[in-house]
């Protein structure tokens, strides 16, 4: 019904990668720029190639840096996993069953007595002005239900 034509917009949106050179991502460009700067600052002991102008300007090498050929290495992954967050329901004495995020447990019983735990949760409550707000609180384990 309609003939639509893709038109480029400001900022490069809608560009196609049909030209001879693929476009780098911003992360690749930053990593390559840092690698080039590090190579330029490092002393170069390699002799200049024949018919090269590298000897006229000592800051530039005759061939492109090796880092231009490969994408940058990914940073190492964190050693500790993210904390486990679970959905649960908080049985509020004032507002009934409210959705919550369970964050962690703490043991509140003394040694030699039956175990008792409190849960640290993030839920919604009404503040003094009557608006709902996000609240973190410790509650008795009997006030929590699995989602």
Biotite code that builds the C-alpha atoms (Angstrom):
import biotite.structure as struc

atoms = struc.array([
    struc.Atom([0.000, 0.000, 0.000], chain_id="A", res_id=1, res_name="UNK", atom_name="CA", element="C"),
    struc.Atom([2.796, 2.423, 0.910], chain_id="A", res_id=2, res_name="UNK", atom_name="CA", element="C"),
    struc.Atom([6.272, 2.542, -0.560], chain_id="A", res_id=3, res_name="UNK", atom_name="CA", element="C"),
    struc.Atom([8.663, 3.364, 2.248], chain_id="A", res_id=4, res_name="UNK", atom_name="CA", element="C"),
    struc.Atom([12.241, 4.337, 1.678], chain_id="A", res_id=5, res_name="UNK", atom_name="CA", element="C"),
    struc.Atom([14.845, 4.119, 4.455], chain_id="A", res_id=6, res_name="UNK", atom_name="CA", element="C"),
    struc.Atom([16.379, 7.525, 4.878], chain_id="A", res_id=7, res_name="UNK", atom_name="CA", element="C"),
    struc.Atom([19.431, 8.172, 7.049], chain_id="A", res_id=8, res_name="UNK", atom_name="CA", element="C"),
    struc.Atom([18.846, 10.312, 10.099], chain_id="A", res_id=9, res_name="UNK", atom_name="CA", element="C"),
    struc.Atom([21.040, 12.487, 12.243], chain_id="A", res_id=10, res_name="UNK", atom_name="CA", element="C"),
    struc.Atom([23.642, 10.750, 14.368], chain_id="A", res_id=11, res_name="UNK", atom_name="CA", element="C"),
    struc.Atom([24.130, 7.872, 11.956], chain_id="A", res_id=12, res_name="UNK", atom_name="CA", element="C"),
    struc.Atom([21.002, 5.960, 12.861], chain_id="A", res_id=13, res_name="UNK", atom_name="CA", element="C"),
    struc.Atom([19.780, 3.870, 9.991], chain_id="A", res_id=14, res_name="UNK", atom_name="CA", element="C"),
    struc.Atom([23.230, 3.468, 8.452], chain_id="A", res_id=15, res_name="UNK", atom_name="CA", element="C"),
    struc.Atom([23.943, 0.284, 6.622], chain_id="A", res_id=16, res_name="UNK", atom_name="CA", element="C"),
    struc.Atom([27.201, -1.609, 6.901], chain_id="A", res_id=17, res_name="UNK", atom_name="CA", element="C"),
    struc.Atom([27.428, -2.337, 3.200], chain_id="A", res_id=18, res_name="UNK", atom_name="CA", element="C"),
    struc.Atom([30.669, -0.422, 2.668], chain_id="A", res_id=19, res_name="UNK", atom_name="CA", element="C"),
    struc.Atom([34.040, -2.179, 2.463], chain_id="A", res_id=20, res_name="UNK", atom_name="CA", element="C"),
    struc.Atom([35.006, -1.625, 6.109], chain_id="A", res_id=21, res_name="UNK", atom_name="CA", element="C"),
    struc.Atom([32.790, -2.756, 9.019], chain_id="A", res_id=22, res_name="UNK", atom_name="CA", element="C"),
    struc.Atom([32.130, -0.151, 11.653], chain_id="A", res_id=23, res_name="UNK", atom_name="CA", element="C"),
    struc.Atom([33.720, -0.475, 15.086], chain_id="A", res_id=24, res_name="UNK", atom_name="CA", element="C"),
    struc.Atom([31.653, -0.331, 18.232], chain_id="A", res_id=25, res_name="UNK", atom_name="CA", element="C"),
    struc.Atom([32.363, 2.480, 20.661], chain_id="A", res_id=26, res_name="UNK", atom_name="CA", element="C"),
    struc.Atom([34.062, 0.045, 23.059], chain_id="A", res_id=27, res_name="UNK", atom_name="CA", element="C"),
    struc.Atom([36.325, -1.204, 20.264], chain_id="A", res_id=28, res_name="UNK", atom_name="CA", element="C"),
    struc.Atom([37.215, 2.356, 19.264], chain_id="A", res_id=29, res_name="UNK", atom_name="CA", element="C"),
    struc.Atom([38.131, 3.292, 22.842], chain_id="A", res_id=30, res_name="UNK", atom_name="CA", element="C"),
    struc.Atom([40.240, 0.145, 23.288], chain_id="A", res_id=31, res_name="UNK", atom_name="CA", element="C"),
    struc.Atom([42.001, 0.664, 19.955], chain_id="A", res_id=32, res_name="UNK", atom_name="CA", element="C"),
    struc.Atom([42.738, 4.309, 20.751], chain_id="A", res_id=33, res_name="UNK", atom_name="CA", element="C"),
    struc.Atom([44.265, 3.331, 24.101], chain_id="A", res_id=34, res_name="UNK", atom_name="CA", element="C"),
    struc.Atom([46.336, 0.600, 22.426], chain_id="A", res_id=35, res_name="UNK", atom_name="CA", element="C"),
    struc.Atom([47.626, 3.024, 19.785], chain_id="A", res_id=36, res_name="UNK", atom_name="CA", element="C"),
    struc.Atom([48.554, 5.552, 22.460], chain_id="A", res_id=37, res_name="UNK", atom_name="CA", element="C"),
    struc.Atom([50.396, 2.909, 24.480], chain_id="A", res_id=38, res_name="UNK", atom_name="CA", element="C"),
    struc.Atom([52.315, 1.753, 21.407], chain_id="A", res_id=39, res_name="UNK", atom_name="CA", element="C"),
    struc.Atom([53.241, 5.323, 20.482], chain_id="A", res_id=40, res_name="UNK", atom_name="CA", element="C"),
    struc.Atom([54.555, 6.009, 23.980], chain_id="A", res_id=41, res_name="UNK", atom_name="CA", element="C"),
    struc.Atom([56.562, 2.755, 24.086], chain_id="A", res_id=42, res_name="UNK", atom_name="CA", element="C"),
    struc.Atom([60.069, 2.884, 22.543], chain_id="A", res_id=43, res_name="UNK", atom_name="CA", element="C"),
    struc.Atom([60.230, 1.196, 19.153], chain_id="A", res_id=44, res_name="UNK", atom_name="CA", element="C"),
    struc.Atom([63.378, -0.860, 18.421], chain_id="A", res_id=45, res_name="UNK", atom_name="CA", element="C"),
    struc.Atom([62.130, -2.192, 15.080], chain_id="A", res_id=46, res_name="UNK", atom_name="CA", element="C"),
    struc.Atom([63.996, -0.852, 12.048], chain_id="A", res_id=47, res_name="UNK", atom_name="CA", element="C"),
    struc.Atom([61.991, 1.179, 9.580], chain_id="A", res_id=48, res_name="UNK", atom_name="CA", element="C"),
    struc.Atom([60.829, -0.639, 6.441], chain_id="A", res_id=49, res_name="UNK", atom_name="CA", element="C"),
    struc.Atom([62.389, 0.232, 3.078], chain_id="A", res_id=50, res_name="UNK", atom_name="CA", element="C"),
    struc.Atom([60.722, 3.159, 1.274], chain_id="A", res_id=51, res_name="UNK", atom_name="CA", element="C"),
    struc.Atom([59.026, 4.246, 4.466], chain_id="A", res_id=52, res_name="UNK", atom_name="CA", element="C"),
    struc.Atom([58.634, 7.658, 5.987], chain_id="A", res_id=53, res_name="UNK", atom_name="CA", element="C"),
    struc.Atom([58.645, 6.251, 9.528], chain_id="A", res_id=54, res_name="UNK", atom_name="CA", element="C"),
    struc.Atom([62.176, 7.533, 10.129], chain_id="A", res_id=55, res_name="UNK", atom_name="CA", element="C"),
    struc.Atom([61.114, 11.148, 9.597], chain_id="A", res_id=56, res_name="UNK", atom_name="CA", element="C"),
    struc.Atom([58.709, 11.118, 12.492], chain_id="A", res_id=57, res_name="UNK", atom_name="CA", element="C"),
    struc.Atom([59.775, 8.825, 15.328], chain_id="A", res_id=58, res_name="UNK", atom_name="CA", element="C"),
    struc.Atom([56.326, 8.836, 16.930], chain_id="A", res_id=59, res_name="UNK", atom_name="CA", element="C"),
    struc.Atom([54.712, 6.870, 14.071], chain_id="A", res_id=60, res_name="UNK", atom_name="CA", element="C"),
    struc.Atom([55.522, 3.305, 13.105], chain_id="A", res_id=61, res_name="UNK", atom_name="CA", element="C"),
    struc.Atom([55.612, 1.936, 9.548], chain_id="A", res_id=62, res_name="UNK", atom_name="CA", element="C"),
    struc.Atom([52.812, -0.584, 10.019], chain_id="A", res_id=63, res_name="UNK", atom_name="CA", element="C"),
    struc.Atom([49.539, -0.423, 11.942], chain_id="A", res_id=64, res_name="UNK", atom_name="CA", element="C"),
    struc.Atom([49.605, -1.710, 15.518], chain_id="A", res_id=65, res_name="UNK", atom_name="CA", element="C"),
    struc.Atom([48.770, -5.377, 16.087], chain_id="A", res_id=66, res_name="UNK", atom_name="CA", element="C"),
    struc.Atom([45.840, -4.380, 18.289], chain_id="A", res_id=67, res_name="UNK", atom_name="CA", element="C"),
    struc.Atom([43.943, -3.004, 15.285], chain_id="A", res_id=68, res_name="UNK", atom_name="CA", element="C"),
    struc.Atom([43.485, -6.490, 13.856], chain_id="A", res_id=69, res_name="UNK", atom_name="CA", element="C"),
    struc.Atom([41.691, -8.074, 16.823], chain_id="A", res_id=70, res_name="UNK", atom_name="CA", element="C"),
    struc.Atom([38.876, -6.832, 19.030], chain_id="A", res_id=71, res_name="UNK", atom_name="CA", element="C"),
    struc.Atom([39.868, -5.864, 22.569], chain_id="A", res_id=72, res_name="UNK", atom_name="CA", element="C"),
    struc.Atom([39.985, -8.549, 25.236], chain_id="A", res_id=73, res_name="UNK", atom_name="CA", element="C"),
    struc.Atom([37.011, -8.676, 27.570], chain_id="A", res_id=74, res_name="UNK", atom_name="CA", element="C"),
    struc.Atom([37.585, -7.661, 31.195], chain_id="A", res_id=75, res_name="UNK", atom_name="CA", element="C"),
    struc.Atom([37.722, -10.534, 33.683], chain_id="A", res_id=76, res_name="UNK", atom_name="CA", element="C"),
    struc.Atom([34.409, -11.594, 35.152], chain_id="A", res_id=77, res_name="UNK", atom_name="CA", element="C"),
    struc.Atom([33.753, -10.886, 38.831], chain_id="A", res_id=78, res_name="UNK", atom_name="CA", element="C"),
    struc.Atom([34.928, -13.601, 41.197], chain_id="A", res_id=79, res_name="UNK", atom_name="CA", element="C"),
    struc.Atom([31.870, -13.540, 43.442], chain_id="A", res_id=80, res_name="UNK", atom_name="CA", element="C"),
    struc.Atom([28.383, -14.089, 42.025], chain_id="A", res_id=81, res_name="UNK", atom_name="CA", element="C"),
    struc.Atom([25.669, -11.504, 42.440], chain_id="A", res_id=82, res_name="UNK", atom_name="CA", element="C"),
    struc.Atom([23.601, -11.876, 45.620], chain_id="A", res_id=83, res_name="UNK", atom_name="CA", element="C"),
    struc.Atom([20.584, -14.120, 45.291], chain_id="A", res_id=84, res_name="UNK", atom_name="CA", element="C"),
    struc.Atom([17.390, -12.025, 45.360], chain_id="A", res_id=85, res_name="UNK", atom_name="CA", element="C"),
    struc.Atom([14.059, -13.801, 45.511], chain_id="A", res_id=86, res_name="UNK", atom_name="CA", element="C"),
    struc.Atom([10.491, -12.674, 45.208], chain_id="A", res_id=87, res_name="UNK", atom_name="CA", element="C"),
    struc.Atom([8.326, -13.274, 48.270], chain_id="A", res_id=88, res_name="UNK", atom_name="CA", element="C"),
    struc.Atom([5.237, -11.934, 49.996], chain_id="A", res_id=89, res_name="UNK", atom_name="CA", element="C"),
    struc.Atom([5.310, -9.928, 53.220], chain_id="A", res_id=90, res_name="UNK", atom_name="CA", element="C"),
    struc.Atom([2.285, -10.500, 55.475], chain_id="A", res_id=91, res_name="UNK", atom_name="CA", element="C"),
    struc.Atom([1.910, -6.950, 56.753], chain_id="A", res_id=92, res_name="UNK", atom_name="CA", element="C"),
    struc.Atom([-0.205, -6.538, 59.890], chain_id="A", res_id=93, res_name="UNK", atom_name="CA", element="C"),
    struc.Atom([-1.534, -3.230, 58.486], chain_id="A", res_id=94, res_name="UNK", atom_name="CA", element="C"),
    struc.Atom([-1.918, -3.811, 54.722], chain_id="A", res_id=95, res_name="UNK", atom_name="CA", element="C"),
    struc.Atom([-2.155, -7.578, 54.268], chain_id="A", res_id=96, res_name="UNK", atom_name="CA", element="C"),
    struc.Atom([-0.110, -9.522, 51.722], chain_id="A", res_id=97, res_name="UNK", atom_name="CA", element="C"),
    struc.Atom([2.415, -7.272, 49.940], chain_id="A", res_id=98, res_name="UNK", atom_name="CA", element="C"),
    struc.Atom([4.970, -8.184, 47.262], chain_id="A", res_id=99, res_name="UNK", atom_name="CA", element="C"),
    struc.Atom([8.575, -8.013, 48.433], chain_id="A", res_id=100, res_name="UNK", atom_name="CA", element="C"),
    struc.Atom([12.127, -8.899, 47.495], chain_id="A", res_id=101, res_name="UNK", atom_name="CA", element="C"),
    struc.Atom([13.910, -11.183, 49.952], chain_id="A", res_id=102, res_name="UNK", atom_name="CA", element="C"),
    struc.Atom([17.555, -10.146, 50.403], chain_id="A", res_id=103, res_name="UNK", atom_name="CA", element="C"),
    struc.Atom([19.062, -12.228, 53.251], chain_id="A", res_id=104, res_name="UNK", atom_name="CA", element="C"),
    struc.Atom([18.535, -14.154, 56.495], chain_id="A", res_id=105, res_name="UNK", atom_name="CA", element="C"),
    struc.Atom([19.902, -13.575, 59.993], chain_id="A", res_id=106, res_name="UNK", atom_name="CA", element="C"),
    struc.Atom([19.731, -15.960, 62.934], chain_id="A", res_id=107, res_name="UNK", atom_name="CA", element="C"),
    struc.Atom([18.169, -14.334, 65.998], chain_id="A", res_id=108, res_name="UNK", atom_name="CA", element="C"),
    struc.Atom([18.006, -17.294, 68.393], chain_id="A", res_id=109, res_name="UNK", atom_name="CA", element="C"),
    struc.Atom([20.557, -18.016, 71.114], chain_id="A", res_id=110, res_name="UNK", atom_name="CA", element="C"),
    struc.Atom([22.733, -21.160, 71.043], chain_id="A", res_id=111, res_name="UNK", atom_name="CA", element="C"),
    struc.Atom([20.957, -24.095, 72.641], chain_id="A", res_id=112, res_name="UNK", atom_name="CA", element="C"),
    struc.Atom([17.473, -22.818, 71.744], chain_id="A", res_id=113, res_name="UNK", atom_name="CA", element="C"),
    struc.Atom([15.355, -23.746, 68.715], chain_id="A", res_id=114, res_name="UNK", atom_name="CA", element="C"),
    struc.Atom([16.534, -21.860, 65.600], chain_id="A", res_id=115, res_name="UNK", atom_name="CA", element="C"),
    struc.Atom([14.749, -18.628, 64.760], chain_id="A", res_id=116, res_name="UNK", atom_name="CA", element="C"),
    struc.Atom([15.424, -16.418, 61.743], chain_id="A", res_id=117, res_name="UNK", atom_name="CA", element="C"),
    struc.Atom([14.514, -12.949, 60.540], chain_id="A", res_id=118, res_name="UNK", atom_name="CA", element="C"),
    struc.Atom([14.421, -11.998, 56.870], chain_id="A", res_id=119, res_name="UNK", atom_name="CA", element="C"),
    struc.Atom([15.721, -8.760, 55.374], chain_id="A", res_id=120, res_name="UNK", atom_name="CA", element="C"),
    struc.Atom([13.269, -7.607, 52.687], chain_id="A", res_id=121, res_name="UNK", atom_name="CA", element="C"),
    struc.Atom([12.539, -4.684, 50.418], chain_id="A", res_id=122, res_name="UNK", atom_name="CA", element="C"),
    struc.Atom([8.830, -3.876, 50.100], chain_id="A", res_id=123, res_name="UNK", atom_name="CA", element="C"),
    struc.Atom([6.384, -0.972, 49.820], chain_id="A", res_id=124, res_name="UNK", atom_name="CA", element="C"),
    struc.Atom([4.838, 0.824, 52.794], chain_id="A", res_id=125, res_name="UNK", atom_name="CA", element="C"),
    struc.Atom([2.832, 3.980, 53.383], chain_id="A", res_id=126, res_name="UNK", atom_name="CA", element="C"),
    struc.Atom([4.786, 6.903, 54.793], chain_id="A", res_id=127, res_name="UNK", atom_name="CA", element="C"),
    struc.Atom([3.449, 9.660, 57.068], chain_id="A", res_id=128, res_name="UNK", atom_name="CA", element="C"),
    struc.Atom([2.041, 11.652, 54.126], chain_id="A", res_id=129, res_name="UNK", atom_name="CA", element="C"),
    struc.Atom([0.055, 8.665, 52.835], chain_id="A", res_id=130, res_name="UNK", atom_name="CA", element="C"),
    struc.Atom([2.179, 7.897, 49.743], chain_id="A", res_id=131, res_name="UNK", atom_name="CA", element="C"),
    struc.Atom([3.666, 4.497, 48.955], chain_id="A", res_id=132, res_name="UNK", atom_name="CA", element="C"),
    struc.Atom([7.449, 4.283, 49.294], chain_id="A", res_id=133, res_name="UNK", atom_name="CA", element="C"),
    struc.Atom([10.110, 1.607, 49.006], chain_id="A", res_id=134, res_name="UNK", atom_name="CA", element="C"),
    struc.Atom([11.302, 0.337, 52.402], chain_id="A", res_id=135, res_name="UNK", atom_name="CA", element="C"),
    struc.Atom([13.965, -2.097, 53.623], chain_id="A", res_id=136, res_name="UNK", atom_name="CA", element="C"),
    struc.Atom([13.223, -3.889, 56.887], chain_id="A", res_id=137, res_name="UNK", atom_name="CA", element="C"),
    struc.Atom([13.931, -6.971, 59.003], chain_id="A", res_id=138, res_name="UNK", atom_name="CA", element="C"),
    struc.Atom([10.818, -9.076, 59.628], chain_id="A", res_id=139, res_name="UNK", atom_name="CA", element="C"),
    struc.Atom([10.086, -12.305, 61.448], chain_id="A", res_id=140, res_name="UNK", atom_name="CA", element="C"),
    struc.Atom([10.277, -15.377, 59.201], chain_id="A", res_id=141, res_name="UNK", atom_name="CA", element="C"),
    struc.Atom([6.626, -16.146, 60.024], chain_id="A", res_id=142, res_name="UNK", atom_name="CA", element="C"),
    struc.Atom([5.643, -12.939, 58.181], chain_id="A", res_id=143, res_name="UNK", atom_name="CA", element="C"),
    struc.Atom([7.147, -14.158, 54.871], chain_id="A", res_id=144, res_name="UNK", atom_name="CA", element="C"),
    struc.Atom([5.651, -16.455, 52.237], chain_id="A", res_id=145, res_name="UNK", atom_name="CA", element="C"),
    struc.Atom([7.339, -17.793, 49.104], chain_id="A", res_id=146, res_name="UNK", atom_name="CA", element="C"),
    struc.Atom([6.155, -16.284, 45.838], chain_id="A", res_id=147, res_name="UNK", atom_name="CA", element="C"),
])
